[in-house]
Amino acid sequence: MSSFDRRTLLALPLALAACGFQPVYGPGGTGTALHGRVAVNAPTDRNSFLLVQELEVQLGQPTDPLYRLVPRLTLAREEQAITRSNEITRYSIVGQVDYEMIRLADQAVVASGSVENFTGYSATGSTVETLAAERDAHARLMTMLADATVARLQATAVLAE
């Protein structure tokens, strides 16, 4: 590593601190401020159950909630691969979560946004294999959407108690 690279690397933390950068899991960061403080709205179906489960794994079970997270899940299944004989061999599931985080003390919205992702599965096996692949794809997608939602909350939430 040249001396220029070392100087740049050493100056990076100072530059980030000067622009207001704060580590999410550092002292006073949103990662620790949110842990155990966010109650997620109850699920209504299997997919929302998986989403809420993943959100609670990352945000912690609410012990003394200060915020309520209201996620709205939208899913769409798209055909991705079709044979010449018109048989579908692959599907994609596109998911979107629109969310609001509400401060319970005054019902103010402190964060809101939308995250989107997709996953796919093969439909070339037996009926049982295809159904298992579809269920697994839904579970993977809920994990990805929860990861993106929590990352966005930790990066953008303005928390005031």
BELKAQUI-V920990 format. One record per residue. N is the residue number from 1. RES is the residue in three letters. PHI is phi in degrees with one decimal (none if undefined). OMEGA is omega in radians with two decimals (* if undefined). BURIAL is I if it has 24 or more other ideal C-beta (glycine too) atoms within 12 Angstrom, else O. Layout:
BEGIN
n | res | phi | omega | burial
N | RES | PHI | OMEGA | BURIAL
N | RES | PHI | OMEGA | BURIAL
END
This chain:
BEGIN
n | res | phi | omega | burial
1 | MET | none | -3.13 | O
2 | SER | -75.0 | -3.14 | O
3 | SER | -66.8 | 3.09 | O
4 | PHE | -62.1 | 3.13 | O
5 | ASP | -62.6 | 3.13 | O
6 | ARG | -65.2 | 3.13 | O
7 | ARG | -63.3 | 3.12 | O
8 | THR | -62.8 | 3.14 | O
9 | LEU | -64.4 | 3.12 | O
10 | LEU | -71.2 | -3.12 | O
11 | ALA | -80.7 | -3.08 | O
12 | LEU | -58.0 | 3.11 | O
13 | PRO | -59.4 | 3.12 | O
14 | LEU | -66.6 | 3.12 | O
15 | ALA | -65.6 | 3.12 | O
16 | LEU | -66.1 | 3.11 | O
17 | ALA | -65.7 | -3.13 | O
18 | ALA | -67.1 | -3.12 | O
19 | CYS | -91.8 | 3.09 | O
20 | GLY | 93.1 | 3.12 | O
21 | PHE | -64.2 | 3.07 | O
22 | GLN | -138.6 | 3.14 | O
23 | PRO | -60.2 | -3.11 | O
24 | VAL | -59.4 | -3.11 | I
25 | TYR | -99.7 | 3.06 | O
26 | GLY | -79.9 | 3.12 | O
27 | PRO | -57.6 | 3.14 | O
28 | GLY | 77.5 | -3.14 | O
29 | GLY | -73.1 | -3.09 | O
30 | THR | -67.9 | 3.13 | I
31 | GLY | -62.7 | 3.12 | I
32 | THR | -80.7 | -3.14 | O
33 | ALA | -68.4 | -3.11 | I
34 | LEU | -88.3 | -3.03 | I
35 | HIS | -62.3 | 3.13 | I
36 | GLY | 75.2 | -3.07 | O
37 | ARG | -113.9 | -3.06 | I
38 | VAL | -119.4 | 3.03 | I
39 | ALA | -93.8 | -3.12 | I
40 | VAL | -96.2 | 3.11 | I
41 | ASN | -53.9 | -3.10 | I
42 | ALA | -63.9 | 3.12 | O
43 | PRO | -72.8 | 3.14 | O
44 | THR | -117.0 | 3.12 | O
45 | ASP | -152.3 | -3.07 | O
46 | ARG | -60.5 | -3.12 | O
47 | ASN | -64.6 | 3.13 | I
48 | SER | -68.6 | 3.04 | I
49 | PHE | -61.6 | 3.13 | O
50 | LEU | -63.7 | 3.12 | I
51 | LEU | -64.4 | 3.14 | I
52 | VAL | -61.9 | 3.11 | I
53 | GLN | -58.0 | 3.14 | O
54 | GLU | -66.5 | 3.10 | I
55 | LEU | -62.2 | -3.13 | I
56 | GLU | -70.9 | 3.05 | I
57 | VAL | -63.4 | -3.08 | O
58 | GLN | -81.6 | -3.10 | I
59 | LEU | -92.5 | -3.11 | I
60 | GLY | 85.3 | 3.07 | O
61 | GLN | -66.5 | -3.11 | O
62 | PRO | -70.6 | 3.10 | O
63 | THR | -97.5 | 3.09 | O
64 | ASP | -141.2 | -2.99 | O
65 | PRO | -64.6 | 3.02 | I
66 | LEU | -106.7 | -3.06 | I
67 | TYR | -132.5 | 3.02 | I
68 | ARG | -124.1 | 3.10 | I
69 | LEU | -99.7 | -3.13 | I
70 | VAL | -114.4 | 3.09 | I
71 | PRO | -91.5 | 3.05 | I
72 | ARG | -117.7 | -3.02 | I
73 | LEU | -97.7 | 3.06 | I
74 | THR | -127.0 | -3.14 | O
75 | LEU | -125.9 | 3.04 | I
76 | ALA | -141.7 | 3.10 | O
77 | ARG | -103.3 | -3.11 | O
78 | GLU | -122.8 | 3.08 | O
79 | GLU | -77.9 | -3.07 | O
80 | GLN | -112.7 | -3.10 | O
81 | ALA | -134.0 | -3.12 | O
82 | ILE | -126.7 | -3.14 | O
83 | THR | -77.0 | 3.10 | O
84 | ARG | -63.4 | 3.13 | O
85 | SER | -89.1 | 3.07 | O
86 | ASN | 68.8 | 3.06 | O
87 | GLU | -99.2 | -3.14 | O
88 | ILE | -86.9 | -3.09 | O
89 | THR | -111.7 | -3.14 | O
90 | ARG | -152.2 | 3.10 | I
91 | TYR | -123.8 | 2.94 | I
92 | SER | -116.4 | 3.04 | I
93 | ILE | -115.4 | 3.13 | I
94 | VAL | -103.0 | -3.13 | I
95 | GLY | -122.9 | 3.08 | I
96 | GLN | -136.7 | 3.05 | I
97 | VAL | -119.9 | 2.96 | I
98 | ASP | -96.9 | -3.04 | O
99 | TYR | -134.3 | 2.97 | I
100 | GLU | -135.2 | 3.01 | I
101 | MET | -110.8 | -3.02 | I
102 | ILE | -111.7 | 3.05 | I
103 | ARG | -76.1 | -3.05 | I
104 | LEU | -66.7 | -3.07 | O
105 | ALA | -60.9 | -3.08 | O
106 | ASP | -132.8 | 3.12 | O
107 | GLN | 62.1 | 3.11 | O
108 | ALA | -81.1 | 3.06 | O
109 | VAL | -80.8 | -3.11 | O
110 | VAL | -97.4 | 3.10 | I
111 | ALA | -158.2 | 3.05 | I
112 | SER | -154.3 | 3.14 | O
113 | GLY | 170.6 | -3.10 | I
114 | SER | -146.8 | 3.04 | O
115 | VAL | -127.8 | -3.10 | I
116 | GLU | -142.7 | 3.07 | O
117 | ASN | -159.3 | 3.13 | I
118 | PHE | -147.7 | 3.02 | I
119 | THR | -148.3 | -3.11 | I
120 | GLY | -138.3 | 3.08 | I
121 | TYR | -152.6 | -3.12 | I
122 | SER | -90.4 | 3.11 | O
123 | ALA | -118.1 | -3.07 | I
124 | THR | -96.0 | -3.11 | O
125 | GLY | -89.7 | 3.10 | O
126 | SER | -69.2 | 3.12 | O
127 | THR | -59.6 | 3.14 | O
128 | VAL | -64.3 | 3.12 | O
129 | GLU | -63.4 | -3.14 | O
130 | THR | -66.3 | 3.11 | O
131 | LEU | -64.5 | 3.11 | O
132 | ALA | -65.0 | 3.11 | O
133 | ALA | -64.7 | 3.12 | I
134 | GLU | -65.9 | 3.12 | I
135 | ARG | -62.2 | 3.12 | O
136 | ASP | -65.2 | 3.12 | O
137 | ALA | -62.9 | 3.10 | I
138 | HIS | -62.7 | 3.13 | I
139 | ALA | -62.9 | 3.10 | I
140 | ARG | -61.8 | -3.12 | I
141 | LEU | -65.2 | 3.13 | I
142 | MET | -64.2 | 3.08 | I
143 | THR | -64.0 | -3.14 | I
144 | MET | -64.1 | 3.14 | I
145 | LEU | -67.9 | 3.09 | I
146 | ALA | -65.2 | 3.11 | I
147 | ASP | -57.7 | -3.11 | I
148 | ALA | -66.2 | 3.14 | I
149 | THR | -64.4 | -3.13 | I
150 | VAL | -64.8 | 3.12 | I
151 | ALA | -60.2 | 3.12 | O
152 | ARG | -65.8 | 3.12 | I
153 | LEU | -61.9 | -3.11 | I
154 | GLN | -67.3 | -3.12 | I
155 | ALA | -83.6 | -2.97 | O
156 | THR | -120.1 | -3.06 | O
157 | ALA | -67.8 | 3.03 | I
158 | VAL | -104.4 | -3.00 | O
159 | LEU | -102.3 | 3.05 | I
160 | ALA | -141.1 | -3.12 | O
161 | GLU | -96.9 | * | O
END
